[in-house]
């Protein structure tokens, strides 16, 4: 198994000093096993975040994804399966990059 807090923990338990790890490895495990465990741990982290939101009265009925990771069917399916809600890929797959470009252009005075 994997704990994906390699850069600290986020919602619902915020701890910037938390560290990730891999446990239960044997000599028969391959890099594929490690990679899958890391992917699953991130999806489990997403589920924990959404559980925290649900406890505060904010339900999530769909996950909307964008960015390069959406090119991985495994990544999106793991999230849908582990979190238990559908995953929708945004029409503009690079929406995060587009948003950054818009903010930069406004900050530089090109627009707005």
Order of alpha helices (4+ residues) and beta strands (2+ residues): beta-beta-alpha-beta-alpha-beta-alpha
